[in-house]
Amino acid sequence: MVRRTKEEALETRHQILDAAEQVFFEQGVSRTSLADIATAAGVTRGAIYWHFKNKADLFTAMFDRIRLPMETMVERCRISDPDPDPAQTLRRVFTQVLCETARNPHRRRVLDILFHKCEYTEEMGPVMERHQEACADGRNRMERCLCDAVSLGQLPADLDTRRAAVLMHAMLTGLISNWLFLPRSFDLEAEASAMADGFFDMLRYSPALRVATAN
């Protein structure tokens, strides 16, 4: 009986999260109330408060079911062990993040909410903090991989790795955001590999990405 009750509670939790994802996507976050989510999920508001403290807590739990782009970079660009080919690792992860976004409708919907339908009001402060931490950590991992690639001679010795990491983050999230906003404007999955190659060409050849030297 206890096991069945736990399973039912977990099923209700997933039901609420599925409903929240759909209503947030359709209405936007600020225009969605917990009552809206309860109605869509077919539960009472009390059932929502049993599982979640407030809307921000529910929103965070919804995002915990996917990996944000920068969280994926952190997860797959490991820095604990020496990487014999850091440039290829970065290129592969960059391409994978784009392709996985294009292939997974659940991931697309949640990222669309984050990029286009979420207003960072005071209530959503914890959500913004998580996103900021993921972005900062992801950029740091990118820079470490770029530094390793420089040390192995895979990229120019005078590459400004910090600037390159900021640019890579902006390019990755910008491509996803733009494609989610206008999905028919280009084929994200088909273009992913070429986009990655274009970025690494910039790293290798752009004078703007060289470390400034004193005259």
LOLOFI-755268 format. One record per residue (C-alpha): x, y, z negated; residue number from 0; residue in one letter. Coordinates in nm, 2 decimals. Each point is the difference from the previous one (the first is absolute). Layout:
REM LOLOFI-755268
torro u = X, v = Y, w = Z, i = NUM, aa = A
...
This chain:
REM LOLOFI-755268
torro u = 0.00, v = 0.00, w = 0.00, i = 0, aa = M
torro u = 0.28, v = 0.24, w = -0.09, i = 1, aa = V
torro u = 0.18, v = -0.08, w = 0.33, i = 2, aa = R
torro u = -0.32, v = 0.06, w = 0.19, i = 3, aa = R
torro u = -0.05, v = 0.33, w = -0.17, i = 4, aa = T
torro u = 0.36, v = 0.11, w = 0.09, i = 5, aa = K
torro u = -0.05, v = -0.10, w = 0.36, i = 6, aa = E
torro u = -0.33, v = 0.19, w = 0.02, i = 7, aa = E
torro u = 0.17, v = 0.31, w = -0.16, i = 8, aa = A
torro u = 0.28, v = -0.02, w = 0.26, i = 9, aa = L
torro u = -0.25, v = -0.04, w = 0.28, i = 10, aa = E
torro u = -0.19, v = 0.31, w = -0.12, i = 11, aa = T
torro u = 0.33, v = 0.19, w = -0.02, i = 12, aa = R
torro u = 0.08, v = -0.09, w = 0.36, i = 13, aa = H
torro u = -0.35, v = 0.09, w = 0.11, i = 14, aa = Q
torro u = 0.03, v = 0.34, w = -0.16, i = 15, aa = I
torro u = 0.33, v = 0.06, w = 0.17, i = 16, aa = L
torro u = -0.12, v = -0.11, w = 0.34, i = 17, aa = D
torro u = -0.30, v = 0.24, w = -0.04, i = 18, aa = A
torro u = 0.22, v = 0.29, w = -0.11, i = 19, aa = A
torro u = 0.23, v = -0.05, w = 0.29, i = 20, aa = E
torro u = -0.29, v = 0.02, w = 0.24, i = 21, aa = Q
torro u = -0.18, v = 0.30, w = -0.16, i = 22, aa = V
torro u = 0.33, v = 0.19, w = -0.04, i = 23, aa = F
torro u = 0.07, v = -0.06, w = 0.37, i = 24, aa = F
torro u = -0.35, v = 0.12, w = 0.11, i = 25, aa = E
torro u = -0.05, v = 0.29, w = -0.24, i = 26, aa = Q
torro u = 0.35, v = 0.11, w = -0.12, i = 27, aa = G
torro u = 0.12, v = -0.03, w = -0.36, i = 28, aa = V
torro u = -0.12, v = 0.33, w = -0.15, i = 29, aa = S
torro u = -0.36, v = -0.05, w = 0.14, i = 30, aa = R
torro u = -0.03, v = -0.35, w = -0.14, i = 31, aa = T
torro u = -0.13, v = -0.06, w = -0.35, i = 32, aa = S
torro u = 0.02, v = -0.31, w = -0.21, i = 33, aa = L
torro u = -0.38, v = -0.02, w = 0.05, i = 34, aa = A
torro u = 0.05, v = -0.02, w = 0.37, i = 35, aa = D
torro u = 0.25, v = -0.28, w = -0.04, i = 36, aa = I
torro u = -0.23, v = -0.19, w = -0.24, i = 37, aa = A
torro u = -0.29, v = 0.02, w = 0.25, i = 38, aa = T
torro u = 0.22, v = -0.12, w = 0.28, i = 39, aa = A
torro u = 0.14, v = -0.29, w = -0.21, i = 40, aa = A
torro u = -0.34, v = -0.09, w = -0.14, i = 41, aa = G
torro u = 0.10, v = 0.04, w = -0.36, i = 42, aa = V
torro u = -0.07, v = 0.24, w = -0.28, i = 43, aa = T
torro u = 0.23, v = 0.29, w = -0.09, i = 44, aa = R
torro u = 0.05, v = -0.18, w = -0.33, i = 45, aa = G
torro u = 0.16, v = -0.29, w = 0.20, i = 46, aa = A
torro u = 0.24, v = 0.25, w = 0.16, i = 47, aa = I
torro u = 0.10, v = 0.14, w = -0.34, i = 48, aa = Y
torro u = 0.05, v = -0.35, w = -0.13, i = 49, aa = W
torro u = 0.28, v = -0.04, w = 0.26, i = 50, aa = H
torro u = 0.13, v = 0.35, w = 0.05, i = 51, aa = F
torro u = 0.05, v = 0.31, w = -0.22, i = 52, aa = K
torro u = -0.10, v = 0.25, w = 0.27, i = 53, aa = N
torro u = 0.01, v = 0.07, w = 0.37, i = 54, aa = K
torro u = 0.37, v = 0.05, w = 0.01, i = 55, aa = A
torro u = 0.06, v = -0.33, w = -0.17, i = 56, aa = D
torro u = -0.23, v = -0.17, w = 0.25, i = 57, aa = L
torro u = 0.18, v = 0.18, w = 0.28, i = 58, aa = F
torro u = 0.34, v = -0.12, w = -0.12, i = 59, aa = T
torro u = -0.12, v = -0.36, w = -0.03, i = 60, aa = A
torro u = -0.13, v = 0.02, w = 0.36, i = 61, aa = M
torro u = 0.35, v = 0.11, w = 0.11, i = 62, aa = F
torro u = 0.17, v = -0.28, w = -0.20, i = 63, aa = D
torro u = -0.15, v = -0.25, w = 0.24, i = 64, aa = R
torro u = 0.22, v = 0.13, w = 0.28, i = 65, aa = I
torro u = 0.36, v = 0.13, w = 0.03, i = 66, aa = R
torro u = 0.05, v = 0.36, w = 0.08, i = 67, aa = L
torro u = 0.25, v = 0.06, w = 0.29, i = 68, aa = P
torro u = 0.27, v = 0.13, w = -0.24, i = 69, aa = M
torro u = -0.07, v = -0.29, w = -0.24, i = 70, aa = E
torro u = 0.06, v = -0.24, w = 0.28, i = 71, aa = T
torro u = 0.33, v = 0.17, w = 0.08, i = 72, aa = M
torro u = 0.10, v = -0.03, w = -0.37, i = 73, aa = V
torro u = -0.10, v = -0.37, w = -0.01, i = 74, aa = E
torro u = 0.18, v = -0.10, w = 0.32, i = 75, aa = R
torro u = 0.30, v = 0.22, w = 0.00, i = 76, aa = C
torro u = 0.17, v = -0.17, w = -0.29, i = 77, aa = R
torro u = 0.30, v = 0.16, w = -0.15, i = 78, aa = I
torro u = 0.09, v = -0.25, w = -0.27, i = 79, aa = S
torro u = 0.19, v = -0.22, w = 0.24, i = 80, aa = D
torro u = 0.25, v = 0.10, w = 0.28, i = 81, aa = P
torro u = -0.17, v = 0.02, w = 0.33, i = 82, aa = D
torro u = 0.22, v = -0.11, w = 0.29, i = 83, aa = P
torro u = -0.21, v = 0.20, w = 0.25, i = 84, aa = D
torro u = -0.18, v = 0.29, w = -0.17, i = 85, aa = P
torro u = -0.07, v = 0.19, w = 0.33, i = 86, aa = A
torro u = -0.19, v = -0.30, w = 0.13, i = 87, aa = Q
torro u = -0.18, v = -0.04, w = -0.33, i = 88, aa = T
torro u = -0.12, v = 0.36, w = 0.02, i = 89, aa = L
torro u = -0.11, v = -0.04, w = 0.36, i = 90, aa = R
torro u = -0.18, v = -0.32, w = -0.07, i = 91, aa = R
torro u = -0.19, v = 0.13, w = -0.30, i = 92, aa = V
torro u = -0.09, v = 0.33, w = 0.18, i = 93, aa = F
torro u = -0.15, v = -0.21, w = 0.29, i = 94, aa = T
torro u = -0.17, v = -0.24, w = -0.24, i = 95, aa = Q
torro u = -0.18, v = 0.28, w = -0.19, i = 96, aa = V
torro u = -0.14, v = 0.14, w = 0.32, i = 97, aa = L
torro u = -0.10, v = -0.34, w = 0.14, i = 98, aa = C
torro u = -0.17, v = -0.12, w = -0.33, i = 99, aa = E
torro u = -0.20, v = 0.33, w = -0.01, i = 100, aa = T
torro u = -0.12, v = -0.06, w = 0.35, i = 101, aa = A
torro u = -0.09, v = -0.36, w = -0.05, i = 102, aa = R
torro u = -0.17, v = 0.01, w = -0.34, i = 103, aa = N
torro u = -0.34, v = 0.17, w = -0.01, i = 104, aa = P
torro u = -0.02, v = 0.00, w = -0.38, i = 105, aa = H
torro u = 0.34, v = 0.17, w = -0.02, i = 106, aa = R
torro u = -0.10, v = 0.25, w = 0.26, i = 107, aa = R
torro u = -0.32, v = 0.10, w = -0.18, i = 108, aa = R
torro u = 0.18, v = 0.05, w = -0.33, i = 109, aa = V
torro u = 0.28, v = 0.20, w = 0.15, i = 110, aa = L
torro u = -0.26, v = 0.21, w = 0.19, i = 111, aa = D
torro u = -0.16, v = 0.09, w = -0.33, i = 112, aa = I
torro u = 0.34, v = 0.10, w = -0.15, i = 113, aa = L
torro u = 0.11, v = 0.21, w = 0.30, i = 114, aa = F
torro u = -0.33, v = 0.16, w = 0.11, i = 115, aa = H
torro u = -0.28, v = -0.05, w = -0.26, i = 116, aa = K
torro u = 0.17, v = 0.05, w = -0.34, i = 117, aa = C
torro u = 0.01, v = 0.35, w = -0.17, i = 118, aa = E
torro u = 0.25, v = 0.01, w = -0.28, i = 119, aa = Y
torro u = -0.22, v = 0.16, w = -0.26, i = 120, aa = T
torro u = 0.09, v = 0.00, w = -0.37, i = 121, aa = E
torro u = -0.20, v = -0.32, w = -0.04, i = 122, aa = E
torro u = 0.22, v = -0.17, w = 0.26, i = 123, aa = M
torro u = 0.33, v = 0.11, w = -0.16, i = 124, aa = G
torro u = 0.11, v = -0.36, w = -0.08, i = 125, aa = P
torro u = -0.05, v = -0.10, w = 0.36, i = 126, aa = V
torro u = 0.21, v = 0.29, w = 0.13, i = 127, aa = M
torro u = 0.28, v = -0.08, w = -0.25, i = 128, aa = E
torro u = 0.01, v = -0.36, w = 0.12, i = 129, aa = R
torro u = 0.02, v = 0.11, w = 0.36, i = 130, aa = H
torro u = 0.28, v = 0.25, w = -0.08, i = 131, aa = Q
torro u = 0.20, v = -0.26, w = -0.19, i = 132, aa = E
torro u = -0.04, v = -0.25, w = 0.29, i = 133, aa = A
torro u = 0.11, v = 0.27, w = 0.25, i = 134, aa = C
torro u = 0.31, v = 0.10, w = -0.21, i = 135, aa = A
torro u = 0.10, v = -0.36, w = -0.06, i = 136, aa = D
torro u = -0.05, v = -0.09, w = 0.37, i = 137, aa = G
torro u = 0.22, v = 0.29, w = 0.11, i = 138, aa = R
torro u = 0.27, v = -0.10, w = -0.25, i = 139, aa = N
torro u = 0.00, v = -0.35, w = 0.13, i = 140, aa = R
torro u = 0.02, v = 0.12, w = 0.36, i = 141, aa = M
torro u = 0.30, v = 0.22, w = -0.09, i = 142, aa = E
torro u = 0.18, v = -0.29, w = -0.17, i = 143, aa = R
torro u = -0.05, v = -0.21, w = 0.31, i = 144, aa = C
torro u = 0.12, v = 0.28, w = 0.23, i = 145, aa = L
torro u = 0.31, v = 0.05, w = -0.22, i = 146, aa = C
torro u = 0.07, v = -0.37, w = 0.02, i = 147, aa = D
torro u = -0.04, v = 0.01, w = 0.38, i = 148, aa = A
torro u = 0.25, v = 0.29, w = 0.01, i = 149, aa = V
torro u = 0.25, v = -0.18, w = -0.21, i = 150, aa = S
torro u = -0.02, v = -0.30, w = 0.24, i = 151, aa = L
torro u = 0.05, v = 0.22, w = 0.30, i = 152, aa = G
torro u = -0.35, v = -0.06, w = 0.13, i = 153, aa = Q
torro u = -0.08, v = 0.37, w = -0.01, i = 154, aa = L
torro u = 0.22, v = 0.31, w = 0.04, i = 155, aa = P
torro u = 0.23, v = 0.07, w = -0.29, i = 156, aa = A
torro u = -0.12, v = 0.36, w = -0.03, i = 157, aa = D
torro u = -0.37, v = -0.08, w = 0.00, i = 158, aa = L
torro u = -0.20, v = 0.21, w = -0.25, i = 159, aa = D
torro u = -0.17, v = -0.30, w = -0.16, i = 160, aa = T
torro u = -0.23, v = 0.21, w = -0.22, i = 161, aa = R
torro u = -0.13, v = 0.20, w = 0.29, i = 162, aa = R
torro u = -0.03, v = -0.32, w = 0.20, i = 163, aa = A
torro u = -0.20, v = -0.17, w = -0.28, i = 164, aa = A
torro u = -0.24, v = 0.29, w = -0.03, i = 165, aa = V
torro u = -0.05, v = -0.01, w = 0.38, i = 166, aa = L
torro u = -0.06, v = -0.37, w = 0.00, i = 167, aa = M
torro u = -0.26, v = 0.03, w = -0.27, i = 168, aa = H
torro u = -0.17, v = 0.28, w = 0.19, i = 169, aa = A
torro u = 0.00, v = -0.19, w = 0.32, i = 170, aa = M
torro u = -0.13, v = -0.32, w = -0.15, i = 171, aa = L
torro u = -0.29, v = 0.16, w = -0.19, i = 172, aa = T
torro u = -0.07, v = 0.25, w = 0.28, i = 173, aa = G
torro u = -0.04, v = -0.27, w = 0.26, i = 174, aa = L
torro u = -0.24, v = -0.19, w = -0.22, i = 175, aa = I
torro u = -0.20, v = 0.31, w = -0.09, i = 176, aa = S
torro u = -0.02, v = 0.12, w = 0.36, i = 177, aa = N
torro u = -0.10, v = -0.34, w = 0.13, i = 178, aa = W
torro u = -0.27, v = -0.04, w = -0.27, i = 179, aa = L
torro u = -0.14, v = 0.34, w = 0.09, i = 180, aa = F
torro u = 0.01, v = -0.07, w = 0.38, i = 181, aa = L
torro u = 0.04, v = -0.38, w = 0.04, i = 182, aa = P
torro u = -0.07, v = 0.01, w = 0.37, i = 183, aa = R
torro u = 0.28, v = 0.26, w = 0.07, i = 184, aa = S
torro u = 0.27, v = -0.27, w = 0.00, i = 185, aa = F
torro u = 0.05, v = -0.37, w = -0.08, i = 186, aa = D
torro u = 0.17, v = 0.00, w = -0.34, i = 187, aa = L
torro u = 0.10, v = -0.37, w = 0.01, i = 188, aa = E
torro u = 0.12, v = 0.00, w = 0.36, i = 189, aa = A
torro u = 0.20, v = 0.32, w = -0.05, i = 190, aa = E
torro u = 0.15, v = -0.10, w = -0.34, i = 191, aa = A
torro u = 0.32, v = -0.15, w = 0.13, i = 192, aa = S
torro u = 0.07, v = 0.29, w = 0.24, i = 193, aa = A
torro u = -0.07, v = 0.25, w = -0.28, i = 194, aa = M
torro u = 0.25, v = -0.17, w = -0.22, i = 195, aa = A
torro u = 0.26, v = 0.00, w = 0.28, i = 196, aa = D
torro u = -0.06, v = 0.37, w = 0.06, i = 197, aa = G
torro u = 0.05, v = 0.08, w = -0.36, i = 198, aa = F
torro u = 0.33, v = -0.18, w = -0.02, i = 199, aa = F
torro u = 0.11, v = 0.17, w = 0.32, i = 200, aa = D
torro u = -0.05, v = 0.33, w = -0.18, i = 201, aa = M
torro u = 0.21, v = -0.13, w = -0.29, i = 202, aa = L
torro u = 0.29, v = -0.08, w = 0.23, i = 203, aa = R
torro u = -0.01, v = 0.29, w = 0.24, i = 204, aa = Y
torro u = -0.17, v = 0.31, w = -0.15, i = 205, aa = S
torro u = 0.24, v = 0.28, w = -0.10, i = 206, aa = P
torro u = -0.28, v = 0.12, w = -0.24, i = 207, aa = A
torro u = 0.05, v = -0.31, w = -0.21, i = 208, aa = L
torro u = 0.37, v = 0.05, w = -0.06, i = 209, aa = R
torro u = 0.14, v = 0.12, w = -0.33, i = 210, aa = V
torro u = 0.10, v = 0.37, w = 0.03, i = 211, aa = A
torro u = 0.37, v = 0.06, w = -0.03, i = 212, aa = T
torro u = 0.16, v = 0.31, w = -0.13, i = 213, aa = A
torro u = 0.18, v = 0.22, w = 0.25, i = 214, aa = N
